Amino acid sequence: MNFELSEEYQDLVDTVREFADEVVAPVSAKHDEEHSFPYAVVDQMADMGLFGLPFPEEFGGMGGDYFALCLALEQLARVDQSVAITLEAGVSLGAMPVYRFGTEEQKREWLPLLASGKALGGFGLTESEAGSDASGTKTTAKLVDGEWVINGTKEFITNSGTDITRLVTVTAVTDTITREDGSVKKEISTILVPSDTPGFKAEKAYNKVGWNASDTHPLTLTDVRVPEANLLGTRGRGYANFLQILDEGRIAIAALATGAAQGCVEESIKYAKERQAFGTNIGSFQSIQFKIARMQARAHTARLAYYDAASRMLAGKPFKTQASIAKLVAGEAAMDNARDATQIFGGYGFINEFTVSRHYRDSKILEVGEGTTEVQLMLIARELGL
Ligand SMILES: Cc1cc2nc3c(=O)[nH]c(=O)nc-3n(C[C@H](O)[C@H](O)[C@H](O)COP(=O)(O)OP(=O)(O)OC[C@H]3O[C@@H](n4cnc5c(N)ncnc54)[C@H](O)[C@@H]3O)c2cc1C
């Protein structure tokens, strides 16, 4: 058993860490305050190949793996969760469904573009009455003269309305089957919808508590027509396929949350050494030291949990429960560390421009997105036979 990173992974960590500190961090507070999408930062991430990390070179990727993506996410999220979630959603939700379930033709059409990072994809699962219970999907897709005609609305779709958004993969009910007992079963499928298709509309962006520089919109789909060949994967397997994407995505979110938790530790150590009170720096008070020590323990535990889940995934072993555990502990570590870090910063922790206060607002969604804390607990309990 060895959790030490190979030289290749370590080089990636060092490169992304330097980029995060020197390019991302200096503009983070500005984009957060203005709620503006960081196009220039994303463009540089694209040039670095970050959006292609887990994809083979034949599809325009970097030939790396999902763990490499996680390592990059951790480093970015230390300083800016909005930038990290833009990468996470672009790769693991936007491009990965095409890579996992697409035909050769679909992969050739979309992957080089999405892996280049010069275009973004989104993942349209959630609806107003279909969140944790995604089977509540009401959006419909009817096959008419060789085209899917899609109608419905989606909520909270990341990367769905930027200037470089090109694709949103949506779940839709493609048929209903009435069982013998009279109950109705929905056939849910996934369909690729280029964002310039007439009838596709990204509505006004949400005014969020955090992740202010990431792009999140409700979507309206009105008589959106796409070719029958835009069906992604097997008809009727859409729900199952999306659940698989979410299992992987939870490891990526855990990595992002680990970065947030670690960022809070780093900021707190710096501040504790500088800030003077009662004639000494506050870091000399044992209560502050203990707080930071506990924060470090949380970040470390979260990291081990996502390393474990990722290593199982890469080894082709079952990883669903480990991904849920990683998402659970890392999300809570980020939120707990953000609360402790803002306490260490005193009044300044309540001022928006500080990284720790941004982490305080940003981290809440880590206990909700890609499966709430309660959903992770349900999945873990189910695995325990409960
Ligand atoms: C910023 C942001 C970005 C997002 N990006 C995307 C995206 O790109 N694509 C996408 O499809 N979605 C996205 N989402 C949606 C997100 O995944 C959902 O908000 C999340 O899954 C929860 O669904 P919900 O909001 O409908 O809450 P609900 O499912 O209504 O849950 C409400 C509460 O009830 C609890 N609950 C529900 N069922 C149970 C149960 N059986 N037992 C115990 N408790 C339960 C939940 O844990 C929660 O506390 C995003 C959301 C946000 C805020």
The ligand as a Gaussian input file, in Angstrom:
#p B3LYP/6-31G(d) Opt

LIG

0 1
 C      -24.365000      25.648000      -8.019000
 C      -25.044000      24.389000      -8.442000
 C      -24.573000      23.700000      -9.551000
 C      -25.246000      22.543000      -9.992000
 N      -24.844000      21.943000     -11.165000
 C      -25.624000      20.954000     -11.697000
 C      -25.343000      20.451000     -13.014000
 O      -24.387000      20.851000     -13.688000
 N      -26.177000      19.499000     -13.519000
 C      -27.264000      19.017000     -12.820000
 O      -27.977000      18.176000     -13.345000
 N      -27.534000      19.474000     -11.561000
 C      -26.744000      20.431000     -11.000000
 N      -27.024000      20.928000      -9.734000
 C      -28.164000      20.367000      -8.999000
 C      -27.756000      19.566000      -7.764000
 O      -27.143000      18.366000      -8.158000
 C      -29.043000      19.342000      -6.921000
 O      -29.369000      20.603000      -6.361000
 C      -28.854000      18.308000      -5.853000
 O      -28.711000      17.023000      -6.419000
 C      -30.036000      18.273000      -4.863000
 O      -31.250000      18.249000      -5.519000
 P      -32.413000      19.291000      -5.101000
 O      -31.802000      20.650000      -5.094000
 O      -33.578000      19.050000      -5.956000
 O      -32.748000      18.909000      -3.595000
 P      -33.817000      17.816000      -3.124000
 O      -33.573000      16.532000      -3.808000
 O      -35.183000      18.407000      -3.207000
 O      -33.425000      17.661000      -1.594000
 C      -33.866000      18.569000      -0.576000
 C      -33.405000      18.008000       0.760000
 O      -34.064000      16.756000       1.007000
 C      -33.099000      15.755000       1.256000
 N      -33.586000      14.464000       0.743000
 C      -34.084000      14.191000      -0.500000
 N      -34.413000      12.895000      -0.591000
 C      -34.106000      12.344000       0.604000
 C      -34.225000      11.018000       1.153000
 N      -34.709000       9.993000       0.419000
 N      -33.837000      10.814000       2.418000
 C      -33.316000      11.813000       3.173000
 N      -33.200000      13.085000       2.712000
 C      -33.578000      13.338000       1.450000
 C      -31.852000      16.215000       0.513000
 O      -30.682000      15.598000       1.039000
 C      -31.904000      17.711000       0.794000
 O      -31.397000      17.987000       2.069000
 C      -26.345000      22.053000      -9.258000
 C      -26.800000      22.732000      -8.127000
 C      -26.187000      23.901000      -7.736000
 C      -26.735000      24.666000      -6.572000

